[in-house]
């Protein structure tokens, strides 16, 4: 999919959200590098990302779609990722809630020119709990990246509220399973994010990286997994008064 089509998809997400009722929302993000579990999926280049979400009132159910530009190197001619998802969230009490979801990762128009094959879409399930500022989540993909192998991802996130609309988020995640045994091996990713809300916008400065080393450490831009700093600006529509 070319840059024009990618832009049209993102613009459509924004336009629908702007005209929709309150149960619709859209989050638009500009980020200096598309980071996925410590790995750059935009070859350390900036990415424009947008979501369109629909919440089914107070039932706890929601569905949505999310899109971002990607760069998988010269062997892949596609430039777009579109994720479709559905989820459920329920509160146990004022401090504790749980959630479950399904994400379907797709790559419209993406072909691997070296193998002359499509970039495979695949689903991933999740279940998690949130207690005060701590979130724990387990992910499971039965066919990770079209590899026919399963993959698991366990993550923990803790957010501290700070004065003057600032926040600090600590992240740790671990990728493992047959898919990673077949490729570069299991690995840990980590992140520290400082965020601040300014009017209708959220700004964030994030340091992220992995414990990959030796032959598994990627120093090239494509799929880079070194420690690096990212900056993002996001806003959620429709804006409140």
C-alpha positions as CSV (number, residue, x, y, z in Angstrom):
1,X,0.0,0.0,0.0
2,X,1.5,3.3,-1.0
3,X,1.8,6.5,1.1
4,X,-1.3,8.0,-0.4
5,X,-3.5,5.1,0.6
6,X,-1.9,5.0,4.0
7,X,-2.8,8.7,4.5
8,X,-6.3,8.1,3.3
9,X,-6.8,5.3,5.9
10,X,-5.6,7.5,8.7
11,X,-7.6,10.5,7.5
12,X,-10.8,8.3,7.4
13,X,-10.3,7.3,11.0
14,X,-10.0,10.9,12.0
15,X,-13.0,12.1,10.0
16,X,-15.3,9.4,11.2
17,X,-14.4,10.1,14.8
18,X,-14.8,13.8,14.4
19,X,-18.4,13.4,13.1
20,X,-19.4,10.6,15.5
21,X,-21.4,10.6,18.7
22,X,-19.9,10.4,22.2
23,X,-19.5,6.6,22.2
24,X,-17.0,6.9,19.5
25,X,-13.5,8.2,20.2
26,X,-10.2,8.5,18.3
27,X,-6.7,8.9,19.5
28,X,-4.1,10.4,17.2
29,X,-0.4,10.1,17.9
30,X,2.7,11.4,16.3
31,X,5.8,9.5,17.6
32,X,9.5,9.7,16.7
33,X,9.8,5.9,16.5
34,X,7.1,3.1,16.4
35,X,8.2,0.9,19.3
36,X,6.7,-2.5,19.7
37,X,7.9,-4.4,22.8
38,X,11.3,-2.8,22.6
39,X,11.8,-3.2,18.8
40,X,11.5,-0.4,16.2
41,X,8.9,-1.2,13.5
42,X,9.4,2.1,11.7
43,X,13.2,1.8,11.2
44,X,13.7,4.5,13.9
45,X,11.7,6.9,11.7
46,X,8.6,8.9,12.8
47,X,5.2,7.3,12.7
48,X,1.7,8.7,12.5
49,X,-0.8,6.6,14.3
50,X,-4.6,6.8,14.8
51,X,-7.4,4.7,16.3
52,X,-11.1,4.6,16.0
53,X,-12.9,3.1,19.1
54,X,-16.5,2.4,19.9
55,X,-17.7,1.7,23.5
56,X,-21.0,-0.1,24.1
57,X,-22.3,2.1,26.8
58,X,-21.6,0.8,30.3
59,X,-21.5,-2.9,29.3
60,X,-17.7,-2.9,29.4
61,X,-17.4,-4.1,25.8
62,X,-15.5,-2.1,23.1
63,X,-14.2,-2.6,19.6
64,X,-11.8,-0.6,17.5
65,X,-9.2,-0.2,14.8
66,X,-5.7,1.2,14.9
67,X,-3.3,2.1,12.1
68,X,0.4,3.1,11.8
69,X,3.0,3.4,9.1
70,X,5.7,0.8,9.3
71,X,9.1,0.1,7.7
72,X,10.3,-3.5,7.6
73,X,13.2,-2.8,5.3
74,X,13.9,-3.2,1.6
75,X,12.5,-6.8,1.5
76,X,9.0,-5.6,2.4
77,X,7.2,-3.2,0.1
78,X,4.2,-2.5,2.4
79,X,4.1,0.5,4.7
80,X,1.0,0.1,6.8
81,X,-0.2,-1.9,9.8
82,X,-3.9,-2.0,10.7
83,X,-4.9,-3.7,13.9
84,X,-8.5,-4.7,14.6
85,X,-9.5,-5.4,18.2
86,X,-12.3,-6.1,20.7
87,X,-12.2,-6.1,24.5
88,X,-14.1,-6.3,27.7
89,X,-13.3,-4.6,31.1
90,X,-15.1,-5.0,34.4
91,X,-14.5,-3.5,37.8
92,X,-14.3,-5.6,40.9
93,X,-14.1,-2.6,43.3
94,X,-12.8,0.9,43.2
95,X,-9.2,-0.2,43.1
96,X,-9.3,-3.5,41.1
97,X,-10.5,-4.3,37.6
98,X,-9.9,-7.0,35.0
99,X,-9.9,-7.1,31.2
100,X,-9.7,-9.5,28.3
101,X,-9.2,-8.8,24.6
102,X,-8.4,-10.0,21.1
103,X,-6.2,-8.1,18.6
104,X,-5.9,-9.1,14.9
105,X,-2.7,-7.7,13.4
106,X,-2.9,-7.1,9.6
107,X,-0.6,-5.6,7.0
108,X,-2.6,-4.5,4.0
109,X,-0.7,-4.7,0.7
110,X,2.5,-5.9,2.4
111,X,4.6,-8.4,0.4
112,X,8.0,-9.9,1.2
113,X,9.8,-9.4,-2.1
114,X,12.5,-11.9,-1.1
115,X,10.1,-14.8,-0.5
116,X,7.4,-13.6,-2.8
117,X,4.8,-14.0,-0.1
118,X,2.3,-11.9,1.9
119,X,3.1,-10.6,5.4
120,X,0.9,-12.9,7.5
121,X,-1.9,-11.5,9.6
122,X,-2.4,-13.2,13.0
123,X,-4.5,-12.9,16.2
124,X,-3.4,-12.4,19.8
125,X,-5.4,-12.9,22.9
126,X,-4.9,-11.1,26.2
127,X,-6.1,-11.1,29.8
128,X,-5.1,-8.6,32.5
129,X,-5.8,-7.0,35.8
130,X,-5.3,-3.5,37.1
131,X,-4.9,-2.6,40.7
132,X,-4.5,1.1,41.5
133,X,-1.5,2.1,39.4
134,X,-0.3,-1.4,38.6
135,X,-1.3,-3.3,35.5
136,X,-0.4,-6.9,34.7
137,X,-1.3,-8.5,31.3
138,X,-0.7,-11.8,29.6
139,X,-0.7,-12.1,25.8
140,X,-0.9,-15.3,23.7
141,X,-0.6,-15.8,19.9
142,X,-1.1,-19.3,18.6
143,X,0.4,-18.4,15.2
144,X,2.9,-15.6,15.8
145,X,3.6,-13.6,12.7
146,X,2.4,-16.5,10.5
147,X,5.3,-18.7,11.9
148,X,3.0,-21.6,12.9
149,X,4.6,-21.3,16.3
150,X,3.0,-19.9,19.5
151,X,4.3,-16.9,21.4
152,X,3.6,-15.4,24.8
153,X,4.2,-12.0,26.2
154,X,4.0,-11.1,29.9
155,X,4.1,-7.4,30.8
156,X,3.8,-5.2,33.9
157,X,3.2,-1.5,34.0
158,X,3.2,0.9,36.9
159,X,2.1,4.5,36.7
160,X,2.9,7.1,39.3
161,X,0.9,10.4,39.4
162,X,3.2,13.4,39.7
163,X,2.4,17.1,40.3
164,X,1.5,19.6,37.6
165,X,-0.2,16.9,35.3
166,X,3.0,14.9,35.0
167,X,3.2,11.1,35.3
168,X,5.9,8.4,35.4
169,X,5.3,4.9,34.0
170,X,7.6,2.0,34.4
171,X,7.3,-1.0,32.0
172,X,8.8,-4.5,31.8
173,X,7.8,-7.2,29.4
174,X,9.1,-10.7,28.5
175,X,8.6,-12.4,25.1
176,X,8.9,-16.2,25.0
177,X,7.5,-19.3,23.4
178,X,8.2,-21.6,20.5
179,X,8.3,-18.7,18.0
180,X,11.1,-17.0,19.8
181,X,13.0,-20.2,20.3
182,X,13.0,-20.6,16.5
183,X,14.2,-17.0,15.9
184,X,16.3,-14.9,18.1
185,X,15.4,-16.4,21.5
186,X,13.4,-15.1,24.4
187,X,14.0,-11.5,25.5
188,X,13.1,-8.8,28.0
189,X,12.1,-5.3,27.0
190,X,11.8,-2.3,29.4
191,X,10.7,1.3,29.3
192,X,10.5,4.4,31.4
193,X,8.1,7.1,30.3
194,X,7.6,10.6,31.6
195,X,4.3,12.1,30.5
196,X,2.5,15.4,30.9
197,X,-1.0,16.6,29.8
198,X,-1.1,20.1,28.2
199,X,-4.6,21.1,27.4
200,X,-6.1,18.5,25.0
201,X,-2.7,17.0,24.3
202,X,-0.5,14.4,26.0
203,X,3.3,14.6,25.6
204,X,5.6,11.7,26.5
205,X,9.3,11.1,26.6
206,X,10.2,7.4,26.7
207,X,13.4,5.4,27.1
208,X,13.1,1.9,25.9
209,X,15.3,-1.1,25.0
210,X,15.8,-4.8,25.3
211,X,18.3,-7.2,26.8
212,X,19.4,-8.6,23.4
213,X,23.1,-8.7,23.1
214,X,25.8,-10.2,20.8
215,X,24.5,-11.5,17.5
216,X,20.9,-10.8,18.5
217,X,21.5,-7.1,19.1
218,X,20.2,-5.1,16.1
219,X,22.1,-1.9,15.6
220,X,20.7,-1.2,12.1
221,X,17.6,1.1,11.9
222,X,15.3,-1.7,10.7
223,X,14.1,-3.7,13.8
224,X,16.5,-1.9,16.0
225,X,16.4,-3.2,19.6
226,X,19.0,-1.0,21.2
227,X,18.2,1.4,24.1
228,X,16.8,4.6,22.6
229,X,14.7,7.7,23.4
230,X,11.3,8.3,21.8
231,X,9.0,11.4,21.9
232,X,5.3,11.4,21.2
233,X,2.4,13.8,21.1
234,X,-1.2,12.5,21.2
235,X,-4.8,13.7,21.5
236,X,-8.1,12.0,21.9
237,X,-11.2,13.1,20.0
238,X,-13.9,14.4,20.5
239,X,-12.4,17.0,22.7
240,X,-14.3,17.8,25.9
241,X,-15.1,21.3,27.0
